[in-house]
Amino acid sequence: MLDSYGGVTTITLSTTAMAGDVLRILVENQGRICGYGGATYPPLELKSLSKGQNNVTLNGVLLQDWIQCGINLTKSSVDSLSQSNFQASPKILQEKAVSQPGIYFGQFAANPIQDTFFNATGWGKGQLFINGYNLGRYWPTRGPQITLYVPKPFLQAQNTVLLIELTGAQQNSVSFIDHSIFNW
């Protein structure tokens, strides 16, 4: 993962790419990052791969002819993912640590229905959706927010949870708790 805030500005890929192969790069807009609690970050530079402001090379050769497109994460598109026939991976079901990116889907009952918090401890970095509603980005190793607030009106007796995990998780289950956790 390329993370300019962590000082990583170059990625070296080991690949046996052949002429005509496709390289796909997922770029996440992390929004505005502020210095809070005395934290300092390098100057924020917003640049586009397709505008020639950042060079992407493969073995020193400049890659060109980029196609740039967004990923539509509206409620209806997430609902359609939730209604898909996901096939459970035996590897994920058998192992405690998954450590790979993916889309994780599950169901849970809420009784009683009340405000709660998704505890992201053990997960890497990604987006949480409950019943199709985007509740935000989790990234517990970066903090300070470890939990995401799940408001009571978004819950039902039976619920769906969908996580778009970008870096890989240390576990394959989710937990909800009755309080927030911040790591200041």
MODELLER restraints for C-alpha pairs under 7 A, 6 or more apart:
rsr = mdl.restraints
at = mdl.atoms
rsr.add(forms.Gaussian(group=physical.xy_distance, feature=features.Distance(at['CA:2:A'], at['CA:8:A']), mean=5.59, stdev=0.5))
rsr.add(forms.Gaussian(group=physical.xy_distance, feature=features.Distance(at['CA:2:A'], at['CA:9:A']), mean=6.04, stdev=0.5))
rsr.add(forms.Gaussian(group=physical.xy_distance, feature=features.Distance(at['CA:2:A'], at['CA:10:A']), mean=6.81, stdev=0.5))
rsr.add(forms.Gaussian(group=physical.xy_distance, feature=features.Distance(at['CA:2:A'], at['CA:11:A']), mean=6.60, stdev=0.5))
rsr.add(forms.Gaussian(group=physical.xy_distance, feature=features.Distance(at['CA:3:A'], at['CA:9:A']), mean=6.62, stdev=0.5))
rsr.add(forms.Gaussian(group=physical.xy_distance, feature=features.Distance(at['CA:5:A'], at['CA:41:A']), mean=6.55, stdev=0.5))
rsr.add(forms.Gaussian(group=physical.xy_distance, feature=features.Distance(at['CA:5:A'], at['CA:42:A']), mean=6.78, stdev=0.5))
rsr.add(forms.Gaussian(group=physical.xy_distance, feature=features.Distance(at['CA:35:A'], at['CA:41:A']), mean=6.66, stdev=0.5))
rsr.add(forms.Gaussian(group=physical.xy_distance, feature=features.Distance(at['CA:47:A'], at['CA:53:A']), mean=6.00, stdev=0.5))
rsr.add(forms.Gaussian(group=physical.xy_distance, feature=features.Distance(at['CA:47:A'], at['CA:54:A']), mean=6.76, stdev=0.5))
rsr.add(forms.Gaussian(group=physical.xy_distance, feature=features.Distance(at['CA:48:A'], at['CA:54:A']), mean=6.72, stdev=0.5))
rsr.add(forms.Gaussian(group=physical.xy_distance, feature=features.Distance(at['CA:50:A'], at['CA:66:A']), mean=5.82, stdev=0.5))
rsr.add(forms.Gaussian(group=physical.xy_distance, feature=features.Distance(at['CA:55:A'], at['CA:62:A']), mean=6.68, stdev=0.5))
rsr.add(forms.Gaussian(group=physical.xy_distance, feature=features.Distance(at['CA:56:A'], at['CA:62:A']), mean=5.94, stdev=0.5))
rsr.add(forms.Gaussian(group=physical.xy_distance, feature=features.Distance(at['CA:56:A'], at['CA:63:A']), mean=5.83, stdev=0.5))
rsr.add(forms.Gaussian(group=physical.xy_distance, feature=features.Distance(at['CA:57:A'], at['CA:63:A']), mean=5.41, stdev=0.5))
rsr.add(forms.Gaussian(group=physical.xy_distance, feature=features.Distance(at['CA:75:A'], at['CA:132:A']), mean=5.11, stdev=0.5))
rsr.add(forms.Gaussian(group=physical.xy_distance, feature=features.Distance(at['CA:75:A'], at['CA:133:A']), mean=5.91, stdev=0.5))
rsr.add(forms.Gaussian(group=physical.xy_distance, feature=features.Distance(at['CA:78:A'], at['CA:132:A']), mean=5.40, stdev=0.5))
rsr.add(forms.Gaussian(group=physical.xy_distance, feature=features.Distance(at['CA:79:A'], at['CA:132:A']), mean=5.09, stdev=0.5))
rsr.add(forms.Gaussian(group=physical.xy_distance, feature=features.Distance(at['CA:92:A'], at['CA:98:A']), mean=6.08, stdev=0.5))
rsr.add(forms.Gaussian(group=physical.xy_distance, feature=features.Distance(at['CA:92:A'], at['CA:172:A']), mean=6.80, stdev=0.5))
rsr.add(forms.Gaussian(group=physical.xy_distance, feature=features.Distance(at['CA:96:A'], at['CA:171:A']), mean=5.13, stdev=0.5))
rsr.add(forms.Gaussian(group=physical.xy_distance, feature=features.Distance(at['CA:96:A'], at['CA:172:A']), mean=6.19, stdev=0.5))
rsr.add(forms.Gaussian(group=physical.xy_distance, feature=features.Distance(at['CA:97:A'], at['CA:169:A']), mean=6.52, stdev=0.5))
rsr.add(forms.Gaussian(group=physical.xy_distance, feature=features.Distance(at['CA:97:A'], at['CA:170:A']), mean=4.44, stdev=0.5))
rsr.add(forms.Gaussian(group=physical.xy_distance, feature=features.Distance(at['CA:97:A'], at['CA:171:A']), mean=4.69, stdev=0.5))
rsr.add(forms.Gaussian(group=physical.xy_distance, feature=features.Distance(at['CA:97:A'], at['CA:172:A']), mean=6.83, stdev=0.5))
rsr.add(forms.Gaussian(group=physical.xy_distance, feature=features.Distance(at['CA:98:A'], at['CA:168:A']), mean=6.49, stdev=0.5))
rsr.add(forms.Gaussian(group=physical.xy_distance, feature=features.Distance(at['CA:98:A'], at['CA:169:A']), mean=5.60, stdev=0.5))
rsr.add(forms.Gaussian(group=physical.xy_distance, feature=features.Distance(at['CA:98:A'], at['CA:170:A']), mean=5.98, stdev=0.5))
rsr.add(forms.Gaussian(group=physical.xy_distance, feature=features.Distance(at['CA:98:A'], at['CA:171:A']), mean=6.14, stdev=0.5))
rsr.add(forms.Gaussian(group=physical.xy_distance, feature=features.Distance(at['CA:98:A'], at['CA:172:A']), mean=6.68, stdev=0.5))
rsr.add(forms.Gaussian(group=physical.xy_distance, feature=features.Distance(at['CA:99:A'], at['CA:168:A']), mean=3.92, stdev=0.5))
rsr.add(forms.Gaussian(group=physical.xy_distance, feature=features.Distance(at['CA:99:A'], at['CA:169:A']), mean=4.73, stdev=0.5))
rsr.add(forms.Gaussian(group=physical.xy_distance, feature=features.Distance(at['CA:99:A'], at['CA:170:A']), mean=5.88, stdev=0.5))
rsr.add(forms.Gaussian(group=physical.xy_distance, feature=features.Distance(at['CA:100:A'], at['CA:167:A']), mean=6.15, stdev=0.5))
rsr.add(forms.Gaussian(group=physical.xy_distance, feature=features.Distance(at['CA:100:A'], at['CA:168:A']), mean=3.84, stdev=0.5))
rsr.add(forms.Gaussian(group=physical.xy_distance, feature=features.Distance(at['CA:100:A'], at['CA:169:A']), mean=6.55, stdev=0.5))
rsr.add(forms.Gaussian(group=physical.xy_distance, feature=features.Distance(at['CA:101:A'], at['CA:165:A']), mean=5.16, stdev=0.5))
rsr.add(forms.Gaussian(group=physical.xy_distance, feature=features.Distance(at['CA:101:A'], at['CA:166:A']), mean=4.76, stdev=0.5))
rsr.add(forms.Gaussian(group=physical.xy_distance, feature=features.Distance(at['CA:101:A'], at['CA:167:A']), mean=5.03, stdev=0.5))
rsr.add(forms.Gaussian(group=physical.xy_distance, feature=features.Distance(at['CA:101:A'], at['CA:168:A']), mean=4.57, stdev=0.5))
rsr.add(forms.Gaussian(group=physical.xy_distance, feature=features.Distance(at['CA:102:A'], at['CA:164:A']), mean=6.12, stdev=0.5))
rsr.add(forms.Gaussian(group=physical.xy_distance, feature=features.Distance(at['CA:102:A'], at['CA:165:A']), mean=5.29, stdev=0.5))
rsr.add(forms.Gaussian(group=physical.xy_distance, feature=features.Distance(at['CA:102:A'], at['CA:166:A']), mean=6.67, stdev=0.5))
rsr.add(forms.Gaussian(group=physical.xy_distance, feature=features.Distance(at['CA:103:A'], at['CA:162:A']), mean=6.99, stdev=0.5))
rsr.add(forms.Gaussian(group=physical.xy_distance, feature=features.Distance(at['CA:103:A'], at['CA:163:A']), mean=5.72, stdev=0.5))
rsr.add(forms.Gaussian(group=physical.xy_distance, feature=features.Distance(at['CA:103:A'], at['CA:164:A']), mean=4.66, stdev=0.5))
rsr.add(forms.Gaussian(group=physical.xy_distance, feature=features.Distance(at['CA:103:A'], at['CA:165:A']), mean=6.07, stdev=0.5))
rsr.add(forms.Gaussian(group=physical.xy_distance, feature=features.Distance(at['CA:104:A'], at['CA:162:A']), mean=5.61, stdev=0.5))
rsr.add(forms.Gaussian(group=physical.xy_distance, feature=features.Distance(at['CA:104:A'], at['CA:163:A']), mean=5.04, stdev=0.5))
rsr.add(forms.Gaussian(group=physical.xy_distance, feature=features.Distance(at['CA:104:A'], at['CA:164:A']), mean=6.45, stdev=0.5))
rsr.add(forms.Gaussian(group=physical.xy_distance, feature=features.Distance(at['CA:105:A'], at['CA:161:A']), mean=5.73, stdev=0.5))
rsr.add(forms.Gaussian(group=physical.xy_distance, feature=features.Distance(at['CA:105:A'], at['CA:162:A']), mean=4.53, stdev=0.5))
rsr.add(forms.Gaussian(group=physical.xy_distance, feature=features.Distance(at['CA:105:A'], at['CA:163:A']), mean=6.51, stdev=0.5))
rsr.add(forms.Gaussian(group=physical.xy_distance, feature=features.Distance(at['CA:106:A'], at['CA:160:A']), mean=5.80, stdev=0.5))
rsr.add(forms.Gaussian(group=physical.xy_distance, feature=features.Distance(at['CA:106:A'], at['CA:161:A']), mean=5.25, stdev=0.5))
rsr.add(forms.Gaussian(group=physical.xy_distance, feature=features.Distance(at['CA:106:A'], at['CA:162:A']), mean=6.56, stdev=0.5))
rsr.add(forms.Gaussian(group=physical.xy_distance, feature=features.Distance(at['CA:107:A'], at['CA:159:A']), mean=5.49, stdev=0.5))
rsr.add(forms.Gaussian(group=physical.xy_distance, feature=features.Distance(at['CA:107:A'], at['CA:160:A']), mean=4.46, stdev=0.5))
rsr.add(forms.Gaussian(group=physical.xy_distance, feature=features.Distance(at['CA:107:A'], at['CA:161:A']), mean=5.93, stdev=0.5))
rsr.add(forms.Gaussian(group=physical.xy_distance, feature=features.Distance(at['CA:108:A'], at['CA:158:A']), mean=5.94, stdev=0.5))
rsr.add(forms.Gaussian(group=physical.xy_distance, feature=features.Distance(at['CA:108:A'], at['CA:159:A']), mean=5.31, stdev=0.5))
rsr.add(forms.Gaussian(group=physical.xy_distance, feature=features.Distance(at['CA:108:A'], at['CA:160:A']), mean=6.48, stdev=0.5))
rsr.add(forms.Gaussian(group=physical.xy_distance, feature=features.Distance(at['CA:109:A'], at['CA:157:A']), mean=5.53, stdev=0.5))
rsr.add(forms.Gaussian(group=physical.xy_distance, feature=features.Distance(at['CA:109:A'], at['CA:158:A']), mean=4.59, stdev=0.5))
rsr.add(forms.Gaussian(group=physical.xy_distance, feature=features.Distance(at['CA:109:A'], at['CA:159:A']), mean=6.07, stdev=0.5))
rsr.add(forms.Gaussian(group=physical.xy_distance, feature=features.Distance(at['CA:110:A'], at['CA:156:A']), mean=6.67, stdev=0.5))
rsr.add(forms.Gaussian(group=physical.xy_distance, feature=features.Distance(at['CA:110:A'], at['CA:157:A']), mean=5.15, stdev=0.5))
rsr.add(forms.Gaussian(group=physical.xy_distance, feature=features.Distance(at['CA:110:A'], at['CA:158:A']), mean=6.45, stdev=0.5))
rsr.add(forms.Gaussian(group=physical.xy_distance, feature=features.Distance(at['CA:111:A'], at['CA:157:A']), mean=6.54, stdev=0.5))
rsr.add(forms.Gaussian(group=physical.xy_distance, feature=features.Distance(at['CA:113:A'], at['CA:152:A']), mean=6.29, stdev=0.5))
rsr.add(forms.Gaussian(group=physical.xy_distance, feature=features.Distance(at['CA:113:A'], at['CA:155:A']), mean=6.57, stdev=0.5))
rsr.add(forms.Gaussian(group=physical.xy_distance, feature=features.Distance(at['CA:113:A'], at['CA:156:A']), mean=6.77, stdev=0.5))
rsr.add(forms.Gaussian(group=physical.xy_distance, feature=features.Distance(at['CA:113:A'], at['CA:157:A']), mean=6.93, stdev=0.5))
rsr.add(forms.Gaussian(group=physical.xy_distance, feature=features.Distance(at['CA:114:A'], at['CA:152:A']), mean=4.74, stdev=0.5))
rsr.add(forms.Gaussian(group=physical.xy_distance, feature=features.Distance(at['CA:115:A'], at['CA:150:A']), mean=5.94, stdev=0.5))
rsr.add(forms.Gaussian(group=physical.xy_distance, feature=features.Distance(at['CA:115:A'], at['CA:151:A']), mean=4.75, stdev=0.5))
rsr.add(forms.Gaussian(group=physical.xy_distance, feature=features.Distance(at['CA:115:A'], at['CA:152:A']), mean=4.34, stdev=0.5))
rsr.add(forms.Gaussian(group=physical.xy_distance, feature=features.Distance(at['CA:116:A'], at['CA:149:A']), mean=6.21, stdev=0.5))
rsr.add(forms.Gaussian(group=physical.xy_distance, feature=features.Distance(at['CA:116:A'], at['CA:150:A']), mean=5.16, stdev=0.5))
rsr.add(forms.Gaussian(group=physical.xy_distance, feature=features.Distance(at['CA:116:A'], at['CA:151:A']), mean=6.53, stdev=0.5))
rsr.add(forms.Gaussian(group=physical.xy_distance, feature=features.Distance(at['CA:116:A'], at['CA:176:A']), mean=6.31, stdev=0.5))
rsr.add(forms.Gaussian(group=physical.xy_distance, feature=features.Distance(at['CA:116:A'], at['CA:177:A']), mean=5.89, stdev=0.5))
rsr.add(forms.Gaussian(group=physical.xy_distance, feature=features.Distance(at['CA:116:A'], at['CA:178:A']), mean=5.18, stdev=0.5))
rsr.add(forms.Gaussian(group=physical.xy_distance, feature=features.Distance(at['CA:117:A'], at['CA:147:A']), mean=5.80, stdev=0.5))
rsr.add(forms.Gaussian(group=physical.xy_distance, feature=features.Distance(at['CA:117:A'], at['CA:148:A']), mean=5.32, stdev=0.5))
rsr.add(forms.Gaussian(group=physical.xy_distance, feature=features.Distance(at['CA:117:A'], at['CA:149:A']), mean=4.56, stdev=0.5))
rsr.add(forms.Gaussian(group=physical.xy_distance, feature=features.Distance(at['CA:117:A'], at['CA:150:A']), mean=5.35, stdev=0.5))
rsr.add(forms.Gaussian(group=physical.xy_distance, feature=features.Distance(at['CA:117:A'], at['CA:176:A']), mean=5.29, stdev=0.5))
rsr.add(forms.Gaussian(group=physical.xy_distance, feature=features.Distance(at['CA:117:A'], at['CA:177:A']), mean=5.23, stdev=0.5))
rsr.add(forms.Gaussian(group=physical.xy_distance, feature=features.Distance(at['CA:117:A'], at['CA:178:A']), mean=6.07, stdev=0.5))
rsr.add(forms.Gaussian(group=physical.xy_distance, feature=features.Distance(at['CA:117:A'], at['CA:179:A']), mean=6.30, stdev=0.5))
rsr.add(forms.Gaussian(group=physical.xy_distance, feature=features.Distance(at['CA:117:A'], at['CA:180:A']), mean=6.30, stdev=0.5))
rsr.add(forms.Gaussian(group=physical.xy_distance, feature=features.Distance(at['CA:118:A'], at['CA:147:A']), mean=5.30, stdev=0.5))
rsr.add(forms.Gaussian(group=physical.xy_distance, feature=features.Distance(at['CA:118:A'], at['CA:148:A']), mean=5.07, stdev=0.5))
rsr.add(forms.Gaussian(group=physical.xy_distance, feature=features.Distance(at['CA:118:A'], at['CA:149:A']), mean=6.51, stdev=0.5))
rsr.add(forms.Gaussian(group=physical.xy_distance, feature=features.Distance(at['CA:118:A'], at['CA:150:A']), mean=6.80, stdev=0.5))
rsr.add(forms.Gaussian(group=physical.xy_distance, feature=features.Distance(at['CA:118:A'], at['CA:175:A']), mean=6.09, stdev=0.5))
rsr.add(forms.Gaussian(group=physical.xy_distance, feature=features.Distance(at['CA:118:A'], at['CA:176:A']), mean=4.55, stdev=0.5))
rsr.add(forms.Gaussian(group=physical.xy_distance, feature=features.Distance(at['CA:118:A'], at['CA:177:A']), mean=6.56, stdev=0.5))
rsr.add(forms.Gaussian(group=physical.xy_distance, feature=features.Distance(at['CA:119:A'], at['CA:146:A']), mean=6.45, stdev=0.5))
rsr.add(forms.Gaussian(group=physical.xy_distance, feature=features.Distance(at['CA:119:A'], at['CA:147:A']), mean=4.61, stdev=0.5))
rsr.add(forms.Gaussian(group=physical.xy_distance, feature=features.Distance(at['CA:119:A'], at['CA:148:A']), mean=6.83, stdev=0.5))
rsr.add(forms.Gaussian(group=physical.xy_distance, feature=features.Distance(at['CA:119:A'], at['CA:175:A']), mean=5.61, stdev=0.5))
rsr.add(forms.Gaussian(group=physical.xy_distance, feature=features.Distance(at['CA:119:A'], at['CA:176:A']), mean=5.64, stdev=0.5))
rsr.add(forms.Gaussian(group=physical.xy_distance, feature=features.Distance(at['CA:119:A'], at['CA:177:A']), mean=6.64, stdev=0.5))
rsr.add(forms.Gaussian(group=physical.xy_distance, feature=features.Distance(at['CA:120:A'], at['CA:138:A']), mean=6.43, stdev=0.5))
rsr.add(forms.Gaussian(group=physical.xy_distance, feature=features.Distance(at['CA:120:A'], at['CA:140:A']), mean=6.02, stdev=0.5))
rsr.add(forms.Gaussian(group=physical.xy_distance, feature=features.Distance(at['CA:120:A'], at['CA:146:A']), mean=5.74, stdev=0.5))
rsr.add(forms.Gaussian(group=physical.xy_distance, feature=features.Distance(at['CA:120:A'], at['CA:147:A']), mean=5.69, stdev=0.5))
rsr.add(forms.Gaussian(group=physical.xy_distance, feature=features.Distance(at['CA:121:A'], at['CA:140:A']), mean=6.09, stdev=0.5))
rsr.add(forms.Gaussian(group=physical.xy_distance, feature=features.Distance(at['CA:121:A'], at['CA:146:A']), mean=6.62, stdev=0.5))
rsr.add(forms.Gaussian(group=physical.xy_distance, feature=features.Distance(at['CA:122:A'], at['CA:169:A']), mean=6.15, stdev=0.5))
rsr.add(forms.Gaussian(group=physical.xy_distance, feature=features.Distance(at['CA:122:A'], at['CA:170:A']), mean=4.91, stdev=0.5))
rsr.add(forms.Gaussian(group=physical.xy_distance, feature=features.Distance(at['CA:122:A'], at['CA:171:A']), mean=5.90, stdev=0.5))
rsr.add(forms.Gaussian(group=physical.xy_distance, feature=features.Distance(at['CA:123:A'], at['CA:169:A']), mean=4.34, stdev=0.5))
rsr.add(forms.Gaussian(group=physical.xy_distance, feature=features.Distance(at['CA:123:A'], at['CA:170:A']), mean=5.80, stdev=0.5))
rsr.add(forms.Gaussian(group=physical.xy_distance, feature=features.Distance(at['CA:123:A'], at['CA:171:A']), mean=6.71, stdev=0.5))
rsr.add(forms.Gaussian(group=physical.xy_distance, feature=features.Distance(at['CA:124:A'], at['CA:139:A']), mean=6.02, stdev=0.5))
rsr.add(forms.Gaussian(group=physical.xy_distance, feature=features.Distance(at['CA:124:A'], at['CA:140:A']), mean=6.96, stdev=0.5))
rsr.add(forms.Gaussian(group=physical.xy_distance, feature=features.Distance(at['CA:124:A'], at['CA:165:A']), mean=6.79, stdev=0.5))
rsr.add(forms.Gaussian(group=physical.xy_distance, feature=features.Distance(at['CA:124:A'], at['CA:167:A']), mean=5.47, stdev=0.5))
rsr.add(forms.Gaussian(group=physical.xy_distance, feature=features.Distance(at['CA:124:A'], at['CA:168:A']), mean=5.40, stdev=0.5))
rsr.add(forms.Gaussian(group=physical.xy_distance, feature=features.Distance(at['CA:124:A'], at['CA:169:A']), mean=4.99, stdev=0.5))
rsr.add(forms.Gaussian(group=physical.xy_distance, feature=features.Distance(at['CA:125:A'], at['CA:138:A']), mean=5.55, stdev=0.5))
rsr.add(forms.Gaussian(group=physical.xy_distance, feature=features.Distance(at['CA:125:A'], at['CA:139:A']), mean=4.37, stdev=0.5))
rsr.add(forms.Gaussian(group=physical.xy_distance, feature=features.Distance(at['CA:125:A'], at['CA:165:A']), mean=5.85, stdev=0.5))
rsr.add(forms.Gaussian(group=physical.xy_distance, feature=features.Distance(at['CA:125:A'], at['CA:166:A']), mean=5.60, stdev=0.5))
rsr.add(forms.Gaussian(group=physical.xy_distance, feature=features.Distance(at['CA:125:A'], at['CA:167:A']), mean=5.79, stdev=0.5))
rsr.add(forms.Gaussian(group=physical.xy_distance, feature=features.Distance(at['CA:126:A'], at['CA:137:A']), mean=5.55, stdev=0.5))
rsr.add(forms.Gaussian(group=physical.xy_distance, feature=features.Distance(at['CA:126:A'], at['CA:138:A']), mean=5.50, stdev=0.5))
rsr.add(forms.Gaussian(group=physical.xy_distance, feature=features.Distance(at['CA:126:A'], at['CA:139:A']), mean=6.69, stdev=0.5))
rsr.add(forms.Gaussian(group=physical.xy_distance, feature=features.Distance(at['CA:126:A'], at['CA:163:A']), mean=6.75, stdev=0.5))
rsr.add(forms.Gaussian(group=physical.xy_distance, feature=features.Distance(at['CA:126:A'], at['CA:164:A']), mean=5.30, stdev=0.5))
rsr.add(forms.Gaussian(group=physical.xy_distance, feature=features.Distance(at['CA:126:A'], at['CA:165:A']), mean=4.48, stdev=0.5))
rsr.add(forms.Gaussian(group=physical.xy_distance, feature=features.Distance(at['CA:126:A'], at['CA:166:A']), mean=5.30, stdev=0.5))
rsr.add(forms.Gaussian(group=physical.xy_distance, feature=features.Distance(at['CA:127:A'], at['CA:136:A']), mean=5.61, stdev=0.5))
rsr.add(forms.Gaussian(group=physical.xy_distance, feature=features.Distance(at['CA:127:A'], at['CA:137:A']), mean=4.46, stdev=0.5))
rsr.add(forms.Gaussian(group=physical.xy_distance, feature=features.Distance(at['CA:127:A'], at['CA:138:A']), mean=6.10, stdev=0.5))
rsr.add(forms.Gaussian(group=physical.xy_distance, feature=features.Distance(at['CA:127:A'], at['CA:163:A']), mean=5.66, stdev=0.5))
rsr.add(forms.Gaussian(group=physical.xy_distance, feature=features.Distance(at['CA:127:A'], at['CA:164:A']), mean=5.21, stdev=0.5))
rsr.add(forms.Gaussian(group=physical.xy_distance, feature=features.Distance(at['CA:127:A'], at['CA:165:A']), mean=6.79, stdev=0.5))
rsr.add(forms.Gaussian(group=physical.xy_distance, feature=features.Distance(at['CA:128:A'], at['CA:134:A']), mean=6.03, stdev=0.5))
rsr.add(forms.Gaussian(group=physical.xy_distance, feature=features.Distance(at['CA:128:A'], at['CA:135:A']), mean=5.59, stdev=0.5))
rsr.add(forms.Gaussian(group=physical.xy_distance, feature=features.Distance(at['CA:128:A'], at['CA:136:A']), mean=5.80, stdev=0.5))
rsr.add(forms.Gaussian(group=physical.xy_distance, feature=features.Distance(at['CA:128:A'], at['CA:137:A']), mean=6.43, stdev=0.5))
rsr.add(forms.Gaussian(group=physical.xy_distance, feature=features.Distance(at['CA:128:A'], at['CA:162:A']), mean=6.08, stdev=0.5))
rsr.add(forms.Gaussian(group=physical.xy_distance, feature=features.Distance(at['CA:128:A'], at['CA:163:A']), mean=4.78, stdev=0.5))
rsr.add(forms.Gaussian(group=physical.xy_distance, feature=features.Distance(at['CA:128:A'], at['CA:164:A']), mean=6.76, stdev=0.5))
rsr.add(forms.Gaussian(group=physical.xy_distance, feature=features.Distance(at['CA:129:A'], at['CA:135:A']), mean=5.68, stdev=0.5))
rsr.add(forms.Gaussian(group=physical.xy_distance, feature=features.Distance(at['CA:129:A'], at['CA:161:A']), mean=5.77, stdev=0.5))
rsr.add(forms.Gaussian(group=physical.xy_distance, feature=features.Distance(at['CA:129:A'], at['CA:162:A']), mean=5.05, stdev=0.5))
rsr.add(forms.Gaussian(group=physical.xy_distance, feature=features.Distance(at['CA:129:A'], at['CA:163:A']), mean=6.25, stdev=0.5))
rsr.add(forms.Gaussian(group=physical.xy_distance, feature=features.Distance(at['CA:130:A'], at['CA:160:A']), mean=5.76, stdev=0.5))
rsr.add(forms.Gaussian(group=physical.xy_distance, feature=features.Distance(at['CA:130:A'], at['CA:161:A']), mean=4.72, stdev=0.5))
rsr.add(forms.Gaussian(group=physical.xy_distance, feature=features.Distance(at['CA:130:A'], at['CA:162:A']), mean=6.48, stdev=0.5))
rsr.add(forms.Gaussian(group=physical.xy_distance, feature=features.Distance(at['CA:131:A'], at['CA:159:A']), mean=5.92, stdev=0.5))
rsr.add(forms.Gaussian(group=physical.xy_distance, feature=features.Distance(at['CA:131:A'], at['CA:160:A']), mean=5.02, stdev=0.5))
rsr.add(forms.Gaussian(group=physical.xy_distance, feature=features.Distance(at['CA:131:A'], at['CA:161:A']), mean=6.40, stdev=0.5))
rsr.add(forms.Gaussian(group=physical.xy_distance, feature=features.Distance(at['CA:140:A'], at['CA:146:A']), mean=4.73, stdev=0.5))
rsr.add(forms.Gaussian(group=physical.xy_distance, feature=features.Distance(at['CA:143:A'], at['CA:183:A']), mean=6.08, stdev=0.5))
rsr.add(forms.Gaussian(group=physical.xy_distance, feature=features.Distance(at['CA:144:A'], at['CA:182:A']), mean=5.14, stdev=0.5))
rsr.add(forms.Gaussian(group=physical.xy_distance, feature=features.Distance(at['CA:144:A'], at['CA:183:A']), mean=4.58, stdev=0.5))
rsr.add(forms.Gaussian(group=physical.xy_distance, feature=features.Distance(at['CA:144:A'], at['CA:184:A']), mean=5.57, stdev=0.5))
rsr.add(forms.Gaussian(group=physical.xy_distance, feature=features.Distance(at['CA:145:A'], at['CA:181:A']), mean=6.50, stdev=0.5))
rsr.add(forms.Gaussian(group=physical.xy_distance, feature=features.Distance(at['CA:145:A'], at['CA:182:A']), mean=4.68, stdev=0.5))
rsr.add(forms.Gaussian(group=physical.xy_distance, feature=features.Distance(at['CA:145:A'], at['CA:183:A']), mean=6.47, stdev=0.5))
rsr.add(forms.Gaussian(group=physical.xy_distance, feature=features.Distance(at['CA:146:A'], at['CA:181:A']), mean=5.38, stdev=0.5))
rsr.add(forms.Gaussian(group=physical.xy_distance, feature=features.Distance(at['CA:146:A'], at['CA:182:A']), mean=5.51, stdev=0.5))
rsr.add(forms.Gaussian(group=physical.xy_distance, feature=features.Distance(at['CA:146:A'], at['CA:183:A']), mean=6.91, stdev=0.5))
rsr.add(forms.Gaussian(group=physical.xy_distance, feature=features.Distance(at['CA:147:A'], at['CA:180:A']), mean=5.64, stdev=0.5))
rsr.add(forms.Gaussian(group=physical.xy_distance, feature=features.Distance(at['CA:147:A'], at['CA:181:A']), mean=5.56, stdev=0.5))
